[in-house]
Amino acid sequence: MRIYFMGICGTAMGNAALLVKEQGHEVLGCDAAVYPPMSDVLADAGIEVLDGFDAARLAALKPDQVVVGNAMSRGNPEVEWLLDQSEITFISLPELFHDTVLPKRCPVVITGTHGKTTTSTITAYLLERSGAKPGWLIGGVPNDLPGGAKLGEGKAFVIEGDEYDSAFFDKRSKFIHYRPQIAILNNLEFDHADIFRDLEDVQRSFRHFLRVIPASGYALVNGDDANIAALLPAPWTQVVRVGVGEDNDLQITNFQDAPEGAQFDLVWKDEHWAHVAWPLHGLFNARNAAMAALSAALASDHQDPRDFDLSTLADFQGVRRRQDVLHSDDSWTIVEDFAHHPTAVAGAIEALRAAYPDRKMTVCFEPRSNTAASARFQSEFQTALSGADRVYLGAVHRADSMRPEERLDTSMMANSLPDAKAFDDNQSLLETLKMGVSDEAHGLIVFLTNGSFDGLPHSLAATCSSVR
């Protein structure tokens, strides 16, 4: 087939295009913003990427099928042309995976409000190191794998299961389409305020997801999460609880965190499985590892998960932009982390405290996601950020698109924290940071965002490198 990707330069769309080409289909696509690194990756794979959207051009290309990206909406000229056609099929990206990539595989679908990318990466890493030759689609850049997507030859296919909607014409969560045989429900909180009304609305989507797991499959759930407990029981499938509580089937015990990394034990049904010592920090990452370990063991058909070797976790280097050290010397350490929800912010601060116990921590937070930019979590963000020694609040993303009472009030938050400042623009925040690294002897600066923070993390890292 000749498959056309509308919005091909997104991480998921670009990686999907690579997988479909690997299957033997002819692939091409377009996007409004064609730029590296995805444009280079696609070019290296021989996939043509067209700049902008042009209905006449699409008509001349005569594709057999069009994959419509999640960012596409009514009013786009190619969308409007496509809707008038009767001979060309169009589908969402999740539908493409349901029909093309996942049949005859064992999909391992990783879901949850937090930790999907890291847990997916650990699962794929463990399976790859075990020789299982898995496939995967990960919404990030793994440090230990050759890329974010691979078709693989083995049975298992690891895929990050996002609860966000599939397309403008399909408002179901993406994970509904992914044929889960082994599913992880790592945690559940209210998020994506632009498409979900409240927590119950999010839970409804996860309930639908649970219902498509077959009787022979597994639902690995966070046994310590009350919001997930509210989804149970699910008697039609095999439910396995994972967590720190004593009633979990897979229990995390003896957790300790230190500058060199964390360590903990995994206990499977009251029998010791493994002692894990690895470079990552935070109890939330230990939970990610426990979920990944069990899913990898089950995907490998181990009757007793304890037979699956976890020793390679000692070498795991994580995912780019998760506790990513951009610069470090005797004076300053600069870290970038992907955190845009109060729970993730609090967890990142706690983990980095353990990693750098002797350094004063300045946290720079960019309210960029639809949830973070809204006023919904005003007090929760304030509480989460209070764990830092100093807080710099960046500009609220697209603040002009929200009424004042609907958006996060960073000035109010700064006034309520002991040492904090809110900035109207990110460049002013950067200039303040640069003065700080010149005036002060040493410290830890942490950038928390789900975007680029206007390039501030790398700009400050370059400044520190040039003056030390």
C-alpha positions as CSV (number, residue, x, y, z in Angstrom):
1,M,0.0,0.0,0.0
2,R,0.9,3.6,-0.5
3,I,0.4,5.2,3.0
4,Y,0.4,9.0,3.6
5,F,1.0,10.4,7.1
6,M,-0.7,13.7,7.7
7,G,1.5,15.3,10.4
8,I,4.4,12.9,10.0
9,C,7.0,14.8,12.0
10,G,5.4,14.1,15.4
11,T,7.4,11.6,17.5
12,A,4.7,8.9,17.4
13,M,3.7,9.6,13.8
14,G,7.3,9.6,12.5
15,N,8.2,6.4,14.4
16,A,5.1,4.7,13.1
17,A,6.0,5.7,9.6
18,L,9.3,4.0,10.0
19,L,7.7,0.8,11.3
20,V,5.2,0.7,8.4
21,K,7.9,1.2,5.9
22,E,9.8,-1.7,7.5
23,Q,6.8,-3.8,6.9
24,G,7.2,-3.2,3.1
25,H,4.6,-0.4,2.5
26,E,5.4,2.8,0.5
27,V,5.4,5.7,3.0
28,L,5.4,9.5,2.6
29,G,3.9,12.3,4.5
30,C,3.7,16.0,5.3
31,D,3.8,18.4,8.2
32,A,3.6,22.1,8.9
33,A,6.9,22.1,10.7
34,V,9.6,20.0,9.1
35,Y,12.7,20.1,11.3
36,P,15.3,17.8,12.9
37,P,15.6,15.4,14.4
38,M,12.6,13.6,13.0
39,S,13.0,15.1,9.5
40,D,16.5,13.7,9.4
41,V,15.5,10.3,10.7
42,L,12.8,10.0,8.1
43,A,15.1,11.2,5.3
44,D,17.7,8.6,6.3
45,A,15.0,6.0,6.0
46,G,14.1,7.1,2.5
47,I,10.7,8.6,3.5
48,E,9.7,11.7,1.6
49,V,8.4,14.5,3.8
50,L,6.5,17.4,2.2
51,D,6.4,20.9,3.7
52,G,3.0,22.2,4.6
53,F,-0.5,21.1,3.7
54,D,-1.8,21.2,0.1
55,A,-5.0,19.5,-1.0
56,A,-4.1,19.6,-4.8
57,R,-0.8,18.0,-4.0
58,L,-2.4,15.3,-2.0
59,A,-4.9,14.6,-4.8
60,A,-2.0,14.1,-7.2
61,L,-0.2,11.7,-4.9
62,K,-3.2,9.3,-4.9
63,P,-2.4,7.4,-1.7
64,D,-4.2,4.2,-0.8
65,Q,-4.6,5.2,2.8
66,V,-4.1,8.4,4.9
67,V,-3.1,8.3,8.5
68,V,-4.5,11.4,10.2
69,G,-2.3,12.7,13.0
70,N,-3.8,13.7,16.4
71,A,-2.8,17.3,15.8
72,M,-4.9,17.6,12.6
73,S,-8.3,19.3,12.8
74,R,-11.2,20.5,10.7
75,G,-10.2,23.5,8.6
76,N,-6.9,21.9,7.5
77,P,-7.0,21.9,3.6
78,E,-5.9,18.3,3.3
79,V,-8.4,17.2,6.0
80,E,-11.2,19.0,4.1
81,W,-10.2,17.4,0.8
82,L,-9.9,14.0,2.3
83,L,-13.4,14.1,3.9
84,D,-14.9,14.7,0.4
85,Q,-13.3,11.5,-1.0
86,S,-15.0,8.1,-1.2
87,E,-12.2,5.9,-2.6
88,I,-9.4,6.8,-0.1
89,T,-9.6,5.4,3.4
90,F,-8.4,7.4,6.4
91,I,-7.6,6.2,9.9
92,S,-6.0,7.4,13.1
93,L,-2.6,6.4,14.2
94,P,-3.9,4.0,16.9
95,E,-6.1,2.3,14.3
96,L,-3.1,1.9,12.0
97,F,-1.3,0.0,14.8
98,H,-4.4,-2.1,15.5
99,D,-4.7,-3.1,11.8
100,T,-1.1,-3.2,10.7
101,V,1.6,-3.6,13.4
102,L,-0.1,-5.4,16.3
103,P,-1.9,-8.4,14.8
104,K,-0.2,-11.8,15.6
105,R,1.9,-10.0,18.3
106,C,1.7,-10.0,22.1
107,P,1.1,-6.3,22.8
108,V,2.5,-5.1,26.1
109,V,0.6,-1.8,26.6
110,I,1.9,0.6,29.2
111,T,-0.6,3.1,30.6
112,G,-0.9,5.6,33.5
113,T,-0.8,9.3,34.2
114,H,2.9,9.2,34.9
115,G,5.9,7.1,33.9
116,K,4.7,5.6,30.6
117,T,7.8,6.4,28.6
118,T,10.2,5.2,31.3
119,T,8.3,2.0,32.0
120,S,7.9,1.2,28.3
121,T,11.6,1.7,27.9
122,I,12.6,-0.5,30.8
123,T,10.2,-3.2,29.5
124,A,11.7,-3.1,26.0
125,Y,15.2,-3.0,27.4
126,L,14.7,-6.0,29.5
127,L,13.2,-8.0,26.7
128,E,15.9,-6.9,24.2
129,R,18.7,-7.8,26.7
130,S,17.0,-11.2,27.3
131,G,17.2,-12.1,23.6
132,A,13.4,-11.9,23.0
133,K,13.9,-9.6,19.9
134,P,10.8,-7.4,20.9
135,G,9.3,-4.6,18.9
136,W,8.4,-1.3,20.5
137,L,7.0,2.2,20.1
138,I,8.2,4.6,22.8
139,G,7.3,8.3,23.0
140,G,10.8,9.4,24.0
141,V,14.5,8.8,23.3
142,P,15.9,5.7,25.1
143,N,19.5,5.9,26.1
144,D,20.0,2.1,25.9
145,L,18.0,1.2,22.8
146,P,18.8,2.1,19.1
147,G,15.7,4.3,18.8
148,G,12.2,5.0,19.9
149,A,10.7,2.4,17.5
150,K,11.6,-1.0,16.2
151,L,9.4,-3.6,14.5
152,G,11.3,-6.6,16.0
153,E,11.1,-10.2,15.2
154,G,9.8,-11.6,18.5
155,K,6.3,-12.1,19.8
156,A,6.3,-9.1,22.2
157,F,5.6,-5.6,21.1
158,V,5.9,-2.9,23.8
159,I,3.8,0.2,23.2
160,E,3.2,3.4,25.2
161,G,-0.6,3.6,25.8
162,D,-1.7,7.2,25.9
163,E,-5.1,8.1,27.3
164,Y,-5.3,11.1,25.0
165,D,-7.8,11.0,22.2
166,S,-7.0,9.2,18.9
167,A,-8.0,11.8,16.3
168,F,-10.5,14.6,15.6
169,F,-12.9,12.0,14.4
170,D,-12.2,9.4,17.1
171,K,-12.4,10.7,20.7
172,R,-11.6,7.4,22.3
173,S,-8.3,7.1,24.1
174,K,-5.5,5.8,22.0
175,F,-4.9,2.7,24.2
176,I,-8.3,1.3,23.4
177,H,-7.0,0.3,19.9
178,Y,-3.8,-1.5,21.0
179,R,-5.0,-5.1,21.5
180,P,-3.6,-5.4,25.0
181,Q,-2.5,-8.9,26.0
182,I,-0.4,-7.6,28.9
183,A,-1.4,-4.2,30.3
184,I,0.1,-2.0,32.9
185,L,-2.0,0.5,34.8
186,N,0.8,2.3,36.6
187,N,-1.1,5.1,38.3
188,L,-4.2,7.2,37.7
189,E,-4.9,10.9,38.3
190,F,-6.8,13.7,36.7
191,D,-4.8,15.1,33.7
192,H,-5.4,16.4,30.1
193,A,-7.9,19.1,31.2
194,D,-8.6,19.9,27.6
195,I,-10.3,16.6,26.9
196,F,-11.4,15.2,30.3
197,R,-13.9,16.9,32.6
198,D,-12.7,15.3,35.8
199,L,-11.2,12.3,37.4
200,E,-14.3,10.2,36.8
201,D,-14.1,11.0,33.1
202,V,-10.5,9.7,33.1
203,Q,-11.4,6.6,35.0
204,R,-14.2,5.9,32.5
205,S,-11.7,5.6,29.7
206,F,-9.4,3.3,31.8
207,R,-12.5,1.1,32.5
208,H,-13.0,0.8,28.8
209,F,-9.4,-0.2,28.4
210,L,-9.7,-2.9,31.1
211,R,-12.6,-4.4,29.3
212,V,-10.6,-5.2,26.2
213,I,-8.0,-7.3,28.0
214,P,-8.7,-10.9,27.2
215,A,-9.2,-13.7,29.8
216,S,-5.7,-15.1,28.9
217,G,-4.1,-11.7,29.4
218,Y,-2.9,-9.8,32.4
219,A,-3.7,-6.4,34.0
220,L,-0.8,-5.3,36.1
221,V,-2.2,-2.6,38.4
222,N,-0.7,-0.3,41.0
223,G,-2.0,-1.9,44.2
224,D,-1.3,1.2,46.2
225,D,-3.4,3.6,44.0
226,A,-7.0,4.2,45.3
227,N,-8.0,5.7,41.9
228,I,-7.1,2.4,40.2
229,A,-8.7,0.3,43.0
230,A,-12.0,2.0,42.1
231,L,-11.8,0.4,38.6
232,L,-11.7,-3.1,40.1
233,P,-12.7,-5.9,40.2
234,A,-12.1,-7.0,36.6
235,P,-13.0,-10.7,36.8
236,W,-12.8,-11.3,33.0
237,T,-8.9,-11.1,33.1
238,Q,-6.0,-11.9,35.4
239,V,-5.3,-9.0,37.7
240,V,-1.9,-8.7,39.4
241,R,-1.2,-6.0,42.0
242,V,2.2,-4.3,42.2
243,G,3.4,-1.9,44.9
244,V,4.9,-1.3,48.3
245,G,1.8,-2.6,50.4
246,E,1.9,-6.0,51.9
247,D,-1.2,-7.2,50.0
248,N,0.5,-6.8,46.6
249,D,1.4,-9.8,44.5
250,L,4.7,-8.2,43.5
251,Q,6.0,-6.1,46.4
252,I,8.7,-3.5,46.4
253,T,10.7,-3.6,49.7
254,N,13.7,-2.1,51.4
255,F,13.8,0.9,49.1
256,Q,16.8,3.2,49.6
257,D,18.0,6.2,47.6
258,A,21.5,7.8,47.6
259,P,23.6,9.9,45.3
260,E,24.9,6.9,43.4
261,G,21.4,5.6,42.7
262,A,18.6,3.6,44.3
263,Q,18.3,0.0,45.5
264,F,15.4,-2.2,46.4
265,D,14.1,-5.7,46.6
266,L,11.3,-7.3,44.6
267,V,9.2,-10.0,46.3
268,W,6.9,-12.2,44.2
269,K,4.1,-13.8,46.2
270,D,6.2,-13.8,49.4
271,E,9.2,-15.2,47.6
272,H,12.3,-13.1,47.0
273,W,12.9,-12.4,43.2
274,A,15.7,-9.9,42.9
275,H,17.8,-7.2,44.6
276,V,18.0,-4.2,42.2
277,A,20.7,-1.6,42.5
278,W,20.6,0.9,39.6
279,P,21.5,4.5,38.7
280,L,18.0,5.9,38.7
281,H,16.4,7.7,41.6
282,G,13.0,7.8,43.2
283,L,10.5,5.3,44.5
284,F,8.3,6.1,41.4
285,N,11.1,4.7,39.2
286,A,11.4,1.6,41.4
287,R,7.6,1.1,40.7
288,N,8.2,1.6,37.0
289,A,11.0,-1.0,37.2
290,A,8.8,-3.5,39.1
291,M,5.9,-3.1,36.5
292,A,8.4,-3.5,33.6
293,A,10.1,-6.5,35.1
294,L,6.8,-8.4,35.6
295,S,5.5,-7.5,32.2
296,A,8.7,-8.6,30.5
297,A,8.7,-11.9,32.4
298,L,5.1,-12.6,31.4
299,A,5.7,-11.6,27.8
300,S,8.5,-14.1,27.8
301,D,6.1,-16.9,29.0
302,H,7.9,-17.5,32.3
303,Q,5.6,-19.6,34.5
304,D,7.5,-18.2,37.5
305,P,8.5,-14.6,37.0
306,R,11.5,-15.1,39.3
307,D,13.1,-17.1,36.5
308,F,13.5,-13.9,34.5
309,D,16.9,-12.3,35.0
310,L,16.9,-8.7,36.1
311,S,20.6,-8.2,36.5
312,T,20.8,-5.9,33.4
313,L,18.9,-3.2,35.3
314,A,22.2,-2.3,37.0
315,D,23.3,-0.9,33.6
316,F,20.0,0.8,32.6
317,Q,20.6,4.5,31.7
318,G,17.1,5.7,31.4
319,V,15.4,8.0,28.9
320,R,16.6,11.4,27.6
321,R,15.0,14.4,29.4
322,R,14.2,12.3,32.5
323,Q,16.6,13.4,35.3
324,D,18.9,14.3,32.4
325,V,22.2,15.9,33.6
326,L,23.0,18.7,31.1
327,H,26.0,20.0,33.0
328,S,27.9,19.1,36.1
329,D,31.0,20.3,37.8
330,D,32.2,21.1,41.3
331,S,30.1,24.3,41.3
332,W,26.9,23.7,39.4
333,T,24.7,20.8,38.2
334,I,21.9,21.4,35.7
335,V,19.2,18.8,35.3
336,E,16.3,18.7,32.9
337,D,13.2,16.5,33.7
338,F,9.9,15.9,32.1
339,A,7.4,16.9,34.7
340,H,4.1,18.9,34.3
341,H,1.8,17.4,36.9
342,P,1.9,18.1,40.7
343,T,2.6,14.5,41.5
344,A,5.4,14.3,38.9
345,V,6.9,17.6,40.1
346,A,6.9,16.4,43.8
347,G,8.4,13.1,42.8
348,A,11.2,14.7,40.8
349,I,12.1,17.0,43.6
350,E,12.2,14.2,46.1
351,A,14.3,12.0,43.9
352,L,16.8,14.8,43.1
353,R,17.1,15.6,46.8
354,A,18.4,12.0,47.3
355,A,20.7,12.4,44.3
356,Y,22.2,15.7,45.4
357,P,21.7,16.0,49.1
358,D,24.4,18.6,49.6
359,R,23.3,21.1,47.0
360,K,20.8,23.9,47.3
361,M,18.1,23.2,44.8
362,T,16.6,25.9,42.5
363,V,13.6,24.5,40.6
364,C,12.5,26.3,37.4
365,F,9.0,25.2,36.4
366,E,7.3,25.9,33.1
367,P,3.5,25.7,33.2
368,R,3.1,24.5,29.6
369,S,0.7,21.6,29.3
370,N,-3.0,22.3,29.2
371,T,-3.3,20.9,32.7
372,A,-0.3,22.8,34.2
373,A,-1.3,26.1,32.6
374,S,-4.8,25.9,34.1
375,A,-5.8,27.0,37.6
376,R,-7.1,23.5,38.5
377,F,-3.9,22.5,40.4
378,Q,-2.9,25.8,41.8
379,S,-2.6,24.7,45.4
380,E,-1.2,21.3,44.5
381,F,1.6,22.8,42.4
382,Q,2.4,25.2,45.3
383,T,2.7,22.2,47.7
384,A,4.8,20.2,45.2
385,L,7.2,23.0,44.6
386,S,7.6,23.8,48.3
387,G,10.2,21.0,48.4
388,A,12.7,23.1,46.6
389,D,15.0,25.7,48.2
390,R,14.1,28.3,45.6
391,V,11.5,28.3,42.8
392,Y,11.5,30.3,39.6
393,L,8.2,30.1,37.7
394,G,8.3,30.5,33.9
395,A,5.7,32.1,31.7
396,V,2.3,30.3,31.5
397,H,2.1,28.8,28.0
398,R,-0.5,30.5,25.8
399,A,-1.7,32.5,28.7
400,D,-3.7,34.9,26.4
401,S,-5.9,32.0,25.3
402,M,-7.4,31.6,28.8
403,R,-9.4,33.9,31.1
404,P,-7.4,35.1,34.1
405,E,-9.5,33.1,36.5
406,E,-8.9,29.9,34.5
407,R,-5.1,30.0,34.3
408,L,-2.4,29.3,36.8
409,D,-1.6,32.4,38.8
410,T,2.2,32.2,39.1
411,S,2.5,35.5,40.9
412,M,0.1,34.3,43.7
413,M,2.1,31.1,43.9
414,A,5.4,32.9,44.2
415,N,4.1,35.1,46.9
416,S,3.0,32.0,48.9
417,L,6.4,30.2,48.7
418,P,9.3,31.2,50.9
419,D,11.8,32.0,48.1
420,A,10.2,32.2,44.7
421,K,9.8,34.5,41.8
422,A,7.3,34.5,38.8
423,F,8.5,35.7,35.4
424,D,6.4,37.2,32.6
425,D,8.8,35.7,30.0
426,N,11.3,32.9,30.0
427,Q,14.2,35.0,28.8
428,S,14.1,37.1,31.9
429,L,14.2,33.9,34.0
430,L,17.3,32.9,32.1
431,E,19.0,36.2,32.7
432,T,18.3,35.8,36.4
433,L,19.8,32.3,36.4
434,K,22.9,33.5,34.6
435,M,23.5,36.2,37.3
436,G,22.9,33.5,40.0
437,V,25.6,31.1,38.7
438,S,28.0,34.0,38.5
439,D,27.3,35.3,42.0
440,E,26.9,32.1,44.0
441,A,29.4,29.4,44.7
442,H,27.5,26.3,43.8
443,G,24.1,24.6,43.5
444,L,21.6,22.4,41.7
445,I,19.3,23.9,39.0
446,V,16.4,21.8,37.9
447,F,14.2,22.5,34.9
448,L,10.7,20.9,34.9
449,T,8.6,21.1,31.8
450,N,6.9,19.0,29.1
451,G,8.3,21.2,26.4
452,S,11.5,23.0,25.5
453,F,11.3,25.8,28.1
454,D,12.4,28.0,25.1
455,G,15.8,26.4,25.2
456,L,16.7,27.7,28.7
457,P,18.1,24.4,30.0
458,H,20.7,24.0,27.2
459,S,21.4,27.8,27.2
460,L,22.3,27.8,30.9
461,A,24.3,24.6,30.5
462,A,26.3,26.2,27.8
463,T,26.9,29.3,29.9
464,C,28.2,27.2,32.8
465,S,30.5,25.2,30.6
466,S,32.0,28.3,29.1
467,V,32.8,30.0,32.4
468,R,34.1,27.1,34.4
